[in-house]
Every structure is written in C-alpha cells, then in structure tokens.
Amino acid sequence: MAVALVVVAAGVSLGLWAASGGDGGSTASEAGSSRGASAAPQDREPEAGATPSPTRAYPLSEAPRTIPAVRDHEPARGPGWRPEQGNRVVVDDPALADEGRLVAGELGMTYAGEKGDKKAGDLRLALNGDKGANPESYTMTVRDGRVEIDGPSDTGVFYGTRTLKQETHDGGTAPEGVVKDEPAKPQRGFMLDIARKNFTAGWIEDRIRELGDLKFNQLGLHFSDDQGFRIESTSHPEIVSRQHLTKAQVRRIIDLAQSRYITIVPEIDSPGHLGAVIDAHPDLQLRSAQGSAVQGAIDISKAESAEIVDDLLDEYADLFPGGPWHLGGDEYQALTRSNPEASFPQLAAAAQKKYGSGATVADLTTGWLNDRADTVRGHQRVPRAWNDGFFRGTSVQAAKDIQVAYWTGKEIGARAPLEYLQAGRKVINYNDEFLYYVLGEPQTFVYPTGQRIYEQWTPRVLRGTAAVPARYDDQILGGSFAVWCDLADSQTQDQVAAGIRMPLRATVQKLWDPDKPELSWAEFRALADRLG
C-alpha cells in the first residue's frame, strides 16, 4: 500500500493511500458527483424582441463538501475560485509565513510574502485580531476571483487552508461565498500504541499529515508497556527496546506535528504496564506474599520505583513540548485481587505508613498517581489518566486537575461517567465500544467502523451507546480514536492505515460538529473516496 503525499497539478490529495480500505469504497456515480461548488455559468436565452447580449448568470453556490464539514456557508453567485500556477499566496502578517508557504506548495501557487495590493487569483491569509473568538475558528471569503482566509490565530488560518485544499482537490472549485467555521470540541485526538508494535517514523509522519488535513489536533504516543519501550533514553538506556525511535526521529515528528498544529501527548503508563522497565530492573517487580511475580506491575512500596519513573517523566518532558501528559494509571494488577492488603502486605504497610492506619492499597495507588501528576505538573503539563485509575471510596483522592481519559466501564468496581462529571472533572472520550481499534480483536473487541461512529457516536456517548446529559457537555473536552496493538502481528502498519481511514474521518466529523451530519453515510464515504 502506497503511503505518500501525492501532489497533483492544482492541488494535493487529503488522503495518503492508493486503496480506500476501512469501510469500503463508493459507487461510481457517487465518486464522480459534483463537489457542491458553484456550477459553471450558463448562457441566458435572449428575451423575445431583445437584442442578444453575452451576459451570463451563475447559480447560487452550494456549501463546500469537506471532511469535517464546514459549519456555516453563506452562498453567493459567482464562478468560485481555483488555484492557478503562478497566482499568488500573500499574507498580512509575517506570523503566517509558514502557512502561506505550505499551502502555496500544495496548490501549485507562488508564495509572495507580505503584500498590500490585490491581484486576480490571489489567496490572502490574514489575522483578524478578534481576541474573543475561538482561536481555531476562521472565515473564508471567495469573491471577485480571489480568496481570503482570516482568523484570530495562525491555527484558525491553517484550518481554513485545509478546507481550501480539500475544496480544490483534483481540479475542484472553491464555491463563491463566505465560510464561517470552528470546532465544537477543543481536543480532537488519535492515540497510537507504539509500545506493543514498532511503527516506523515515516509511517507516523504520514499519519500526522493526514491528521492535520482532517483538523485533528492531538497525537497520543503510548510508548512504554510490557512488550516494549520505544523511544531512546539517556537516563535509562537499559530499558529501551531494540526497535525504537531515536530522539532525532522524535524531534522531526514533533516539528512536523507542530507545523500542522498537532500536540503530541506522551504516555508512560504506571504503575501497571511497566514490563519493559521491569525486565531491566527485576528487583522492582511487584510480588505477592507467596513470592509470585505480577505481570507488568511495579512495586510502589519501593522508593526506587518512583525514582525511575520520575527520571523518565523528567527526561521526556524535555523532549515533548505541549500541555497534556498521559500518566496511564490503569490495570494495576494488585487491585484485581479479592483482598489486596492480604495478597501484598508490603503495599498495605506502605499505605498505612504514609496515610494512616486505615489506608488501603487503593489509597497507596492513588497517592502514586498524585505524585506522578506532581512531577509532570512541575513541567507545566496537564495530567490525564485512564478512568480505571480512579477509585471509589478511598481516603486519598486523585488530584482535581487530573483529567479523565474515559475508555471503559468493564473494570472491577466500574464507575459510570456521571460520577466523574458530577465531581466536576474534565473528561476526554475514548469510548472502547466505538473508538478502540485493537489489533487481532482479542477478548470482546471488534474493529470499529466509520459508519457506526458517524451514525451513533457523539462526544457525550462516553460509555456504551447512551449519551450523558447535555448539561455536562462543556466538561467533555473532546475525544480520541485509539489504536492498540495487543496482537501486534495481526496487521501490518499499512493494513492499520487502511483500517482506520474511515473511522478517523467519522470521528473528526463528530468532534468538529456533533450534530447529525447533513450527508448520509454513503455520501460521506463517497466524499472521502473522492478526496483521497
């Protein structure tokens, strides 16, 4: 399967594959239909008795067809706009130079820098100074043979260029009129498990280009687990897997992501899922009272356990810029025992020493999460953790600023999403029934389909298929589609790219606008196939 950025005469493809994959292709009639741009001008019939004249009339334009769909379009009459070789991309502010150069290269135009004059065929990028607006919003005006994209920040202007790139893909026309657009949710993510399966730097970079064109703004990298530790380390080189990303490769990934306004969200999961670390430090593995080792679990009663994890958090905070930091916190196997205090007396003793005579292993585990949150908070990061890393009925409470990555309601002592929302917590939707692509489909997992996401899921559907009340909508920051590699050899990385193609598009559509889409699923799929 070809994974390449394809540049064609008047525009570039949004997608990165020669094959559609995922949820299937379109019918021939759908794939060849109009983009919804202004139709070609039609000659008027001369009125009876009047002298014929060469006047032309344009039909009222239709809204652009893009993924995600624009949220508002004011139609107008006119020919629309297409990029022409030699026409200019100009900017009103030097801060937009990178966006100008990128879109000029993509559309086959000439980047001309800061210019105050107007020429036919221009694409102008501008900052509008609206400090009260959503920084990811933009306005795109197609009029008089020119296009202007303006927004309150360079992020919004960049998203406007993504809309224009899709509109003009493969010879298409940007329709006359005014687009006003902004996302419903501030966090629109894709999470990739590179710990269990090694993905090449080039493959990750291709996904970043795809995500940027789709207006995603986060890429989660789960790079530490039982099966591997996949990024070069200077503080603990002994834990790094043979197949891994160098820091130089990661920096190139980060630079590309920043150019697409995508924040990398790193995850070093603890105190469970640390098998790769424990392999190099077997003395830190959690053991039961009978001496049996617990897979992937570090002994949180030992000071050395906290030291090594904090070493890693400190090291990678210097590598990864940006706000969010995922601490994991899920599936600590000590808490799956019927009586954790009896099974792990060293954990019980440590809990009581630190938190008092009534403290439990769950209290100690919550304290571990809070301590790791303190570490990343010291680097001005916002901590998040999986929902099964929060426990009911503990004397030690998870810090209020730790955001909940809600993925399941199947854990022991499962807590419904409303418990977190009623407590005032911010939540990110990772609903495993819609948004989990688990290689090999182990346990009860099945590969998600774009159609099911498109037709049944919204950001308020946090668990199962039922939505939480609308009054909690502002606490739900967004969502993330996730690829987990439990059975890593079940698919090649190219098969993964094809399999997630339509689910990614459906996910971002619902994060950009959670309302019922205007297009049917068949029309949406046909649009995705036409855009590439």
C-alpha positions in Angstrom: 0.0 0.0 0.0 1.5 3.3 -1.0 1.9 5.8 1.8 2.9 9.1 0.3 1.9 12.7 0.0 0.7 13.0 -3.6 1.0 16.4 -5.2 -1.1 17.0 -8.3 -1.3 19.9 -10.7 -3.8 22.2 -9.0 -3.9 20.7 -5.5 -3.0 17.8 -3.3 -4.8 14.8 -2.1 -6.0 14.8 1.5 -5.5 11.1 1.9 -2.4 9.1 1.7 -3.4 5.8 0.2 -3.9 4.3 -3.2 -6.6 2.0 -1.7 -9.6 3.1 0.3 -9.7 0.3 2.9 -11.6 0.8 6.1 -15.3 0.9 5.5 -15.2 0.3 1.7 -15.4 2.4 -1.4 -18.0 4.5 -3.2 -20.2 3.7 -6.1 -19.1 5.1 -9.5 -22.0 7.6 -9.6 -21.2 8.9 -6.1 -17.4 9.2 -6.7 -18.0 11.2 -9.9 -20.6 13.6 -8.5 -20.2 17.3 -8.2 -18.2 18.7 -5.2 -21.1 21.1 -4.4 -19.2 24.1 -5.7 -20.7 26.8 -7.9 -21.8 25.3 -11.2 -20.3 26.6 -14.5 -22.0 29.7 -15.8 -24.9 29.2 -18.2 -25.8 31.5 -21.2 -29.2 33.2 -20.8 -31.7 32.9 -23.5 -32.4 36.3 -25.0 -35.8 37.8 -24.3 -38.2 37.9 -27.2 -37.6 41.0 -29.3 -34.5 42.0 -27.4 -31.0 42.4 -28.8 -28.9 39.3 -27.9 -26.0 40.1 -25.5 -23.3 38.0 -24.0 -24.4 38.2 -20.3 -24.1 35.2 -18.1 -25.7 34.1 -14.8 -24.3 31.9 -12.1 -26.5 29.8 -9.8 -26.4 30.3 -6.1 -23.4 28.4 -4.7 -23.7 25.4 -2.6 -21.8 24.7 0.7 -18.3 23.1 0.3 -18.0 19.3 0.6 -15.2 18.7 3.1 -14.2 16.4 6.0 -15.1 17.6 8.5 -18.0 19.5 7.1 -17.9 23.3 7.4 -20.4 24.6 9.9 -21.7 27.6 8.1 -21.7 28.8 4.5 -23.3 32.0 3.1 -23.9 31.3 -0.6 -23.3 33.8 -3.3 -23.4 33.9 -7.1 -20.1 33.7 -9.0 -17.6 31.4 -10.6 -15.8 30.4 -7.5 -12.1 30.0 -7.3 -9.4 27.6 -8.5 -5.7 27.8 -7.9 -3.6 28.6 -10.9 0.1 28.1 -11.4 1.8 31.5 -10.9 -1.0 33.0 -8.9 0.0 34.4 -5.5 -0.4 33.4 -1.9 0.1 36.6 0.2 -0.1 37.2 3.9 -1.0 40.2 6.0 1.3 39.2 8.9 4.7 37.6 8.9 3.5 35.1 11.5 1.5 33.4 8.7 4.6 32.8 6.5 4.8 29.1 7.3 1.1 28.6 6.5 1.5 30.6 3.3 4.5 28.6 2.1 2.8 25.3 2.9 -0.5 26.0 1.1 1.3 27.6 -1.9 3.4 24.4 -2.4 0.3 22.2 -2.0 -1.8 24.2 -4.5 1.0 24.9 -7.0 1.0 28.6 -6.4 3.7 31.2 -5.7 4.3 32.4 -2.2 4.8 36.1 -2.4 5.0 37.1 1.3 3.5 40.3 2.7 1.7 42.3 0.1 -0.9 45.0 0.3 -2.1 45.1 -3.3 -4.7 42.8 -4.8 -4.4 40.7 -7.9 -6.7 38.4 -9.7 -6.4 34.8 -8.4 -4.8 35.8 -5.0 -5.1 33.7 -1.9 -4.7 36.0 1.1 -4.1 34.9 4.7 -4.8 37.3 7.5 -5.1 37.6 11.2 -8.3 39.4 12.2 -7.4 40.4 15.8 -10.6 39.0 17.3 -9.2 38.0 20.7 -12.6 36.9 21.9 -13.1 34.3 19.2 -12.3 30.6 19.3 -8.6 30.5 18.3 -9.3 27.6 16.0 -12.0 29.4 14.1 -11.7 31.0 10.7 -13.6 32.8 7.9 -13.0 32.1 4.3 -14.4 34.5 1.7 -14.5 33.6 -2.0 -15.3 36.7 -4.0 -14.2 38.7 -7.1 -11.8 35.9 -8.3 -9.9 35.9 -5.0 -9.9 34.1 -1.7 -9.2 35.5 1.8 -8.8 33.3 4.9 -8.7 35.1 8.2 -8.8 34.0 11.8 -7.9 35.1 15.3 -4.8 33.0 15.3 -2.5 31.2 12.9 -4.2 27.9 14.0 -7.6 29.0 12.6 -6.0 30.3 9.4 -4.2 26.9 9.0 -7.6 25.2 9.3 -9.0 27.5 6.6 -6.2 26.4 4.3 -7.1 22.8 5.0 -10.7 23.5 3.9 -9.5 25.2 0.7 -7.1 22.4 0.0 -10.0 19.9 0.1 -12.3 22.1 -1.9 -9.8 22.4 -4.8 -8.6 18.8 -4.7 -8.2 17.2 -8.1 -9.4 20.3 -10.0 -12.3 21.2 -7.8 -13.6 24.7 -7.3 -14.0 26.6 -4.0 -17.6 27.9 -4.1 -18.4 31.6 -4.1 -19.5 32.9 -0.7 -18.4 33.0 2.9 -17.5 30.1 5.2 -17.5 30.6 8.9 -16.2 27.6 10.7 -15.0 26.4 14.1 -14.8 23.1 16.0 -17.2 22.1 18.7 -14.5 20.3 20.8 -11.0 21.7 21.6 -9.4 18.2 21.8 -9.6 16.0 18.7 -7.2 13.2 19.0 -5.7 10.0 17.6 -3.7 7.7 20.0 -1.2 5.2 18.8 0.3 2.2 20.7 3.9 2.1 19.6 5.0 0.2 22.6 3.5 -3.2 21.6 4.1 -2.7 17.9 7.0 -0.8 16.3 5.8 1.8 13.8 8.3 3.5 11.6 8.9 7.2 11.9 7.8 7.6 8.2 4.5 5.9 8.9 3.9 8.2 11.9 4.8 11.3 9.9 2.3 10.2 7.2 -0.4 9.9 9.8 0.5 13.4 11.1 0.0 14.9 7.6 -3.4 13.0 7.3 -4.5 14.2 10.8 -3.5 17.8 10.0 -5.6 17.9 6.9 -8.5 16.4 8.8 -8.2 19.1 11.6 -7.2 16.7 14.4 -5.0 18.5 16.9 -3.6 15.8 19.2 -1.5 12.6 18.6 -1.1 10.4 21.6 2.0 8.2 21.7 1.8 5.2 24.2 5.5 4.3 24.0 6.0 2.2 27.2 4.3 -1.1 28.1 5.1 -4.7 28.9 6.1 -5.5 25.4 8.5 -2.6 24.7 9.9 0.8 25.4 10.2 2.5 22.0 12.0 5.9 22.4 15.7 6.4 23.0 16.5 7.2 26.6 19.6 8.8 28.1 18.6 8.4 31.7 17.8 4.7 31.4 19.2 3.3 28.2 18.9 -0.2 29.6 15.1 -0.3 29.2 14.9 0.7 25.6 13.8 -2.0 23.0 16.0 -2.9 20.1 13.4 -1.5 17.7 12.8 2.1 18.8 12.6 5.7 17.7 15.7 7.8 18.2 15.3 11.2 19.8 16.3 12.8 16.5 13.4 11.0 14.8 11.1 12.1 17.5 12.1 15.7 17.1 11.4 15.5 13.4 8.0 14.0 14.2 7.4 16.8 16.7 8.4 19.5 14.3 6.1 18.1 11.6 3.3 17.9 14.2 3.8 21.5 15.3 3.6 22.6 11.6 0.2 21.0 11.5 -0.9 22.4 14.9 -0.9 18.9 16.4 0.2 18.4 20.0 2.0 15.2 20.9 0.5 13.6 24.1 3.2 11.3 25.6 2.2 8.4 27.8 4.4 6.4 30.1 1.8 4.2 31.8 2.4 3.3 35.5 2.2 1.7 38.0 1.0 -1.1 35.7 2.1 -1.8 32.1 5.8 -1.3 33.1 7.1 -4.7 31.9 9.8 -3.3 29.7 11.2 -1.3 32.6 10.9 -4.2 35.0 12.7 -6.5 32.6 15.8 -4.4 33.1 15.1 -3.9 36.9 13.6 -7.2 38.1 14.1 -6.2 41.7 11.3 -3.6 41.2 8.6 -6.1 40.1 5.7 -6.5 42.4 5.5 -9.9 44.1 2.7 -11.4 46.2 3.0 -12.6 49.7 3.7 -16.1 48.2 6.5 -14.6 46.1 4.8 -14.8 42.7 5.6 -12.0 40.3 2.8 -9.8 39.0 3.0 -9.1 35.2 3.8 -5.6 34.4 3.3 -4.2 37.9 6.0 -2.2 39.7 6.2 -2.4 43.5 5.1 1.0 44.6 6.2 0.4 48.1 9.8 0.9 47.0 11.2 4.4 46.7 13.4 3.2 43.7 10.2 2.5 41.7 9.1 6.2 41.9 12.6 7.3 41.2 12.9 5.5 37.9 9.5 6.6 36.6 10.1 10.2 37.6 13.5 10.0 35.9 11.7 9.1 32.7 8.9 11.7 33.1 11.6 14.4 33.6 13.6 13.3 30.7 10.7 13.2 28.2 9.2 16.4 29.4 12.3 18.0 27.9 11.7 16.2 24.6 8.0 16.7 24.2 6.6 20.3 24.2 2.9 20.9 24.8 0.4 20.8 27.7 -1.3 17.3 28.1 0.6 14.4 29.6 -0.9 10.9 30.0 0.1 9.1 33.2 -1.8 5.9 32.5 -2.8 4.6 35.9 -4.9 1.7 34.6 -5.0 -2.0 35.3 -2.7 -2.2 38.3 -2.9 -5.9 38.9 -2.6 -5.7 42.7 -6.1 -4.2 42.8 -7.6 -7.2 40.9 -7.1 -9.5 43.9 -10.1 -10.0 46.2 -8.0 -8.8 49.2 -5.1 -6.7 48.0 -3.9 -6.0 51.6 -3.5 -9.7 52.3 -2.0 -10.5 48.9 0.5 -7.7 49.1 1.4 -6.9 52.7 4.3 -4.7 51.7 1.8 -2.4 49.9 -0.6 -2.4 52.8 2.3 -1.5 55.2 3.4 1.3 52.9 -0.1 2.7 52.7 -0.6 2.7 56.4 2.8 4.3 57.0 2.1 7.1 54.5 -1.7 7.7 55.0 -2.6 6.3 58.4 -3.8 3.0 59.9 -7.0 2.7 57.8 -5.3 3.2 54.5 -5.6 0.6 51.7 -3.6 -0.5 48.6 -6.1 1.7 46.6 -5.1 4.7 48.7 -1.4 4.0 48.0 -2.1 3.6 44.3 -4.0 6.9 44.2 -1.1 8.5 46.0 1.3 7.2 43.4 -0.9 8.8 40.6 -0.9 12.1 42.5 2.9 12.0 42.9 3.4 11.4 39.2 1.0 14.2 38.5 3.1 16.5 40.7 6.2 15.5 38.6 4.6 16.5 35.2 2.9 19.5 36.7 6.4 20.7 37.6 7.0 20.9 33.8 3.8 22.9 33.3 1.9 19.9 32.0 -1.7 19.0 32.5 -2.1 15.4 33.7 -4.6 12.8 32.5 -5.2 9.2 33.5 -7.4 6.3 32.4 -10.7 6.2 34.2 -9.9 2.8 35.9 -7.0 4.6 37.7 -9.6 6.4 39.8 -11.1 4.6 42.7 -14.3 4.9 44.7 -14.3 5.1 48.5 -10.6 5.8 49.1 -9.4 8.2 51.8 -6.8 9.5 49.3 -8.5 11.3 46.4 -7.0 11.8 43.0 -6.0 15.5 42.4 -8.8 17.5 40.9 -6.8 18.7 37.9 -6.1 15.1 36.6 -8.3 14.7 33.6 -10.2 11.5 33.0 -9.5 9.5 29.8 -12.7 7.5 29.9 -12.4 4.3 27.9 -14.3 1.5 29.7 -17.0 0.5 32.1 -15.8 -3.1 32.4 -13.2 -2.8 35.2 -13.7 -4.1 38.7 -15.7 -1.5 40.6 -16.6 0.3 37.4 -17.7 3.9 37.8 -20.2 5.4 35.4 -19.1 8.6 33.5 -21.6 10.6 35.5 -19.6 10.1 38.7 -16.6 11.9 37.2 -18.7 14.6 35.7 -20.7 15.2 38.8 -17.4 15.6 40.7 -16.6 18.4 38.3 -13.8 16.6 36.4 -12.8 17.2 32.8 -13.2 14.2 30.6 -11.8 13.0 27.3 -13.9 10.4 25.4 -12.0 7.2 24.4 -15.2 5.0 24.4 -13.9 1.5 23.7 -17.1 0.4 22.1 -16.7 2.9 19.3 -13.1 4.3 19.3 -10.9 1.3 20.1 -9.1 -0.4 17.2 -7.4 -3.4 18.9 -5.2 -5.5 16.6 -6.3 -9.1 16.4 -9.7 -8.3 18.1 -8.9 -10.0 21.4 -11.4 -10.6 24.2 -14.7 -8.9 23.1 -13.1 -6.2 20.8 -14.2 -5.9 17.2 -12.7 -3.4 14.7 -14.8 -0.2 14.8 -16.5 1.0 11.7 -16.7 4.6 10.5 -20.4 4.1 9.8 -21.2 3.2 13.4 -19.2 6.2 14.7 -20.8 8.5 12.1 -24.3 7.4 12.8 -24.4 6.5 16.6 -21.5 8.2 18.5 -21.1 11.7 19.8 -18.6 13.1 22.4 -21.4 12.7 25.0 -21.5 9.0 24.4 -18.8 8.1 26.9 -19.7 4.6 27.8 -21.8 2.1 25.8 -24.3 3.8 23.5 -26.1 6.2 25.8 -25.2 9.9 26.0 -24.7 11.7 29.2 -27.0 14.8 29.8 -26.2 17.8 27.7 -25.5 19.9 30.8 -22.2 18.2 31.1 -21.1 18.9 27.5 -18.6 21.6 28.5 -16.8 19.2 30.8 -16.2 16.8 27.9 -13.1 18.3 26.2 -13.2 16.1 23.2 -12.3 12.6 22.2 -9.6 10.3 20.8 -9.6 7.4 18.4 -7.1 4.8 19.6 -5.1 2.0 18.0 -4.0 -0.7 20.4 -1.6 -3.5 19.4 -2.4 -6.3 21.7 -1.8 -8.9 19.0 0.8 -6.9 17.2 1.4 -9.1 14.2 -2.3 -9.3 13.3 -1.9 -6.4 10.8 0.9 -4.6 9.0 1.2 -0.9 9.6 -0.2 -0.4 6.1 -3.2 -2.5 7.0 -3.7 -0.4 10.1 -3.6 2.8 8.0 -6.3 1.4 5.7 -8.4 0.0 8.5 -8.5 3.3 10.4 -9.1 5.5 7.4 -12.8 5.9 7.6 -13.1 5.6 11.4 -10.7 8.6 11.7 -12.8 10.7 9.3 -16.0 9.8 11.1 -14.5 10.6 14.5 -13.3 14.0 13.5 -16.6 14.9 11.8 -18.4 14.3 15.2 -15.8 16.1 17.2 -15.9 19.1 14.9 -19.8 19.1 14.8 -21.6 16.5 17.0 -25.0 17.2 15.4 -26.5 14.8 12.9 -24.5 15.2 9.7 -26.1 16.5 6.6 -24.7 13.8 4.4 -25.8 10.1 4.6 -23.1 7.6 5.4 -22.9 6.5 1.7 -22.5 10.2 0.7 -19.8 10.8 3.3 -17.9 7.6 2.3 -18.1 8.7 -1.4 -16.8 12.1 -0.4 -13.9 10.6 1.4 -13.0 8.4 -1.6 -13.2 11.4 -3.9 -10.9 13.4 -1.7 -8.4 10.5 -1.5 
